[in-house]
């Protein structure tokens, strides 16, 4: 059977097909293909091309029950590693880390990381904003269920769109990155005080507005520090949640007095990052 379509309708139908194909092409241009292994997938995302500072992302998909790690993995695990040195017309790339979740590591401790899907935003500085920019990333990460499997991937993506189809996903990921804060800030969720209890133990007093679970993570001034995940004490001062951690994992021969610590406080969809110097 032959169907005759009137010329105006045919033109409208053709325009719809063309617009749809352009949208698909734009969407493909704004994200690299998924690179898959047996339990996860990873790809790059490109935000809108505007100015010398660009927003990009590294997206992970993880199978149910599997996880990958934060920049500090906790009591066990391995952090992801990224090499952007093969990129074109890129001066610097900064990885921004959404607040992690805390997992039982199966050995009496806790690991820190992500499950299901996660986007790590990237702040990218172009050498010359008027020239083409191509992001190339050598990515190394671990995916873990009961055992950990190392994964390596190499992804490439040019930044070409004036209005990227990935902008909403990238800005949503930015909202999950802990906001900078100062100890004693009058936020509903905040750190009130950090102090030493003897030479070994550090106490952190947290104020939280509700009964939601609160997690606290601590990092030393350099990656070779391996401080433990702070524990919530059963009994603390009235009106605060008191966390404690010991100065285990300090590099040999290093005096921790005055060391710069980074504290990440997470409760629900709110998270803050505090920098302080150890007493």
For each residue, the residues with C-beta under 8 A, 3 or more apart:
1:
2:
3:
4:
5: 9 10 13
6: 9 10
7: 10 11
8: 11 12
9: 5 6 12 13
10: 5 6 7 13 14
11: 7 8 14 15
12: 8 9 15 16
13: 5 9 10 16 17
14: 10 11 17 18
15: 11 12 18 19
16: 12 13 19 20
17: 13 14 20 21
18: 14 15 21 22
19: 15 16 22 23
20: 16 17 23 24
21: 17 18 24 25
22: 18 19 25 26
23: 19 20 26 27 165
24: 20 21 27 28
25: 21 22 28 29
26: 22 23 29 30 161 165
27: 23 24 30 31 165
28: 24 25 31
29: 25 26 46 158 160 161
30: 26 27 45 46 161 164 165 166
31: 27 28 43 44 45 46 59 157 166
32: 35 43 44 155 156 157
33: 43
34: 41 42 43 61
35: 32 41 42 43 153 154 155
36: 40 41
37: 40 41 143 149 151 153
38: 149
39: 62 63 66 143 145 149
40: 36 37 60 61 62 63 66 68 141 143 151
41: 34 35 36 37 60 61
42: 34 35 58 59 60 61 139 141 151 153 155
43: 31 32 33 34 35 58 59 155
44: 31 32 56 57 58 59 135 137 155 156 157
45: 30 31 56 57 58 59 119 157 166 169 170
46: 29 30 31 49 54 56 135 157 158 159 160 161 164 166
47: 54 55 56 57 159 164 166 167 170
48: 54 55 161 162 163 164 167
49: 46 54 133 159 160 161 162 164
50: 54 162
51: 54 129
52: 125 126 129
53: 123 124 125 126
54: 46 47 48 49 50 51 123 124 125 126 133 159
55: 47 48 121 122 123 124 167 170 171 174
56: 44 45 46 47 93 121 122 124 135 157 159 170
57: 44 45 47 119 120 121 122 166 169 170 173
58: 42 43 44 45 82 95 119 120 122 137 139
59: 31 42 43 44 45 117 118 119 120 169
60: 40 41 42 68 114 117 118 119 120 141
61: 34 40 41 42 116 117
62: 39 40 66 67 68 114 115 116 117 118 143
63: 39 40 66
64: 116
65: 145
66: 39 40 62 63 115 143 144 145
67: 62 103 111 113 114 115 143 144 145
68: 40 60 62 80 113 114 118 141 142 143 144
69: 73 74 77 78 79 80 111 112 113 114 141 142 144
70: 73 74 79 97 100 112 113 114 217
71: 79 80 95 97 219
72: 79 112 217 219
73: 69 70 76 77 78 79 111 112 113
74: 69 70 77 102 103 105 109 110 111 112 113 217 229
75: 105 107 109 110 111 228 229
76: 73 105 107 109 111
77: 69 73 74 105 111 112 113 142 144 148
78: 69 73 141 142 148 150
79: 69 70 71 72 73
80: 68 69 71 120 139 140 141 142
81: 139 140 141
82: 58 93 95 137 138 139 140
83: 86 137 138
84: 87 90 93 135 136 137
85:
86: 83 136 138
87: 84 90 93 133 134 135 136 137
88: 132 133 134 136
89: 126 127 128 131 132 133 134
90: 84 87 93 124 125 126 127 133 134 135
91: 125 126 127
92: 124 125
93: 56 82 84 87 90 122 123 124 125 135
94: 122 123 124
95: 58 71 82 120 121 122
96: 120 121 122 123 173 174 177
97: 70 71 100 120 177 178
98: 114 118 119 120 121 173 176 177
99: 176 177 178 264 266 271
100: 70 97 112 113 114 217 264 266
101: 112 113 114 115
102: 74 110 111 112 215 217 229
103: 67 74 110 111 112 113
104: 110
105: 74 75 76 77 108 109 110 111
106: 146
107: 75 76
108: 105
109: 74 75 76 105 228 229
110: 74 75 102 103 104 105 229
111: 67 69 73 74 75 76 77 102 103 105 144
112: 69 70 72 73 74 77 100 101 102 103 217 229
113: 67 68 69 70 73 74 77 100 101 103
114: 60 62 67 68 69 70 98 100 101 118
115: 62 66 67 101 118
116: 61 62 64
117: 59 60 61 62
118: 59 60 62 68 98 114 115 173
119: 45 57 58 59 60 98 169 170 172 173
120: 57 58 59 60 80 95 96 97 98 173
121: 55 56 57 95 96 98 170 173 174 177
122: 55 56 57 58 93 94 95 96 135
123: 53 54 55 93 94 96
124: 53 54 55 56 90 92 93 94 133 135 159
125: 52 53 54 90 91 92 93
126: 52 53 54 89 90 91 129 131 133
127: 89 90 91 131
128: 89 131
129: 51 52 126
130:
131: 89 126 127 128
132: 88 89 158 159 160
133: 49 54 87 88 89 90 124 126 158 159
134: 87 88 89 90 156 157 158 159
135: 44 46 56 84 87 90 93 122 124 156 157 158 159
136: 84 86 87 88 154 155 156
137: 44 58 82 83 84 87 154 155 156
138: 82 83 86 152 153 154
139: 42 58 80 81 82 151 152 153 154 155
140: 80 81 82 150 151 152
141: 40 42 60 68 69 78 80 81 150 151
142: 68 69 77 78 80 148 149 150 151
143: 37 39 40 62 66 67 68 148 149 151
144: 66 67 68 69 77 111 147 148 149
145: 39 65 66 67
146: 106
147: 144
148: 77 78 142 143 144
149: 37 38 39 142 143 144
150: 78 140 141 142
151: 37 40 42 139 140 141 142 143
152: 138 139 140
153: 35 37 42 138 139
154: 35 136 137 138 139
155: 32 35 42 43 44 136 137 139
156: 32 44 134 135 136 137
157: 31 32 44 45 46 56 134 135
158: 29 46 132 133 134 135
159: 46 47 49 54 56 124 132 133 134 135
160: 29 46 49 132
161: 26 29 30 46 48 49 164 165
162: 48 49 50
163: 48 167
164: 30 46 47 48 49 161 167 170
165: 23 26 27 30 161
166: 30 31 45 46 47 57 169 170
167: 47 48 55 163 164 170 171
168: 171 172
169: 45 57 59 119 166 172 173
170: 45 47 55 56 57 119 121 164 166 167 173 174
171: 55 167 168 174 175
172: 119 168 169 175 176
173: 57 96 98 118 119 120 121 169 170 176 177
174: 55 96 121 170 171 177
175: 171 172
176: 98 99 172 173 269 271
177: 96 97 98 99 121 173 174 271
178: 97 99 264 265 266 271 272 273
179: 271 272 273
180: 272 273
181: 185 187 190 191 265 272 273 274
182: 185 274
183: 190 191 192 193 194 274 276
184: 190 191 192 193
185: 181 182 190 272
186: 190
187: 181 190 272
188: 207 208 209
189: 206 207 208 209 214 265 267 270 272
190: 181 183 184 185 186 187 206 207 265 272
191: 181 183 184 194 204 205 206 207 263 265 272 274
192: 183 184 205 206 207 240
193: 183 184 203 204 205
194: 183 191 202 203 204 205 261 263 276 278 279
195: 202 203 279
196: 199 201 202 203 278 279
197: 201 202 203 244
198: 201
199: 196 247
200: 246 247
201: 196 197 198 244 245 246 247
202: 194 195 196 197 218 230 244 245 246 247 278
203: 193 194 195 196 197 242 243 244
204: 191 193 194 216 218 230 242 243 244 245 263
205: 191 192 193 194 236 237 240 241 242 243
206: 189 190 191 192 214 216 240 241 242 243 265
207: 188 189 190 191 192 239 240 241
208: 188 189 212 214 241 267
209: 188 189
210: 267
211:
212: 208 267 268
213: 267 268
214: 189 206 208 232 241 265 266 267
215: 102 265 266 267
216: 204 206 230 232 243 263 264 265 266
217: 70 72 74 100 102 112 229 230 263 264 266
218: 202 204 227 229 230 245 261 262 263 264
219: 71 72 225 227 261 262 263 264
220: 224 225 226 227 249 250 259 260 261
221: 225 259 260 261
222: 225 251
223:
224: 220 251
225: 219 220 221 222 249 250 251 259
226: 220 248 249
227: 218 219 220 245 247 248 249 250 261
228: 75 109 245 246 248 249
229: 74 75 102 109 110 112 217 218 245
230: 202 204 216 217 218 243 244 245
231: 243 244 245
232: 214 216 241 242 243
233: 236 242 243 244
234:
235: 242
236: 205 233 240 241 242
237: 205 240 242
238:
239: 207
240: 192 205 206 207 236 237
241: 205 206 207 208 214 232 236
242: 203 204 205 206 232 233 235 236 237
243: 203 204 205 206 216 230 231 232 233
244: 197 201 202 203 204 230 231 233
245: 201 202 204 218 227 228 229 230 231
246: 200 201 202 228
247: 199 200 201 202 227 250 256
248: 226 227 228
249: 220 225 226 227 228
250: 220 225 227 247 254 256
251: 222 224 225 254
252:
253:
254: 250 251 259
255: 258
256: 247 250 259 278
257: 278 279
258: 255 277 278
259: 220 221 225 254 256 277 278
260: 220 221 275 276 277 278
261: 194 218 219 220 221 227 275 276 277 278
262: 218 219 273 274 275
263: 191 194 204 216 217 218 219 273 274 275 276
264: 99 100 178 216 217 218 219 271 272 273 274
265: 178 181 189 190 191 206 214 215 216 271 272 273 274
266: 99 100 178 214 215 216 217 270 271
267: 189 208 210 212 213 214 215 270 271
268: 212 213
269: 176
270: 189 266 267
271: 99 176 177 178 179 264 265 266 267
272: 178 179 180 181 185 187 189 190 191 264 265
273: 178 179 180 181 262 263 264 265
274: 181 182 183 191 262 263 264 265
275: 260 261 262 263
276: 183 194 260 261 263
277: 258 259 260 261
278: 194 196 202 256 257 258 259 260 261
279: 194 195 196 257
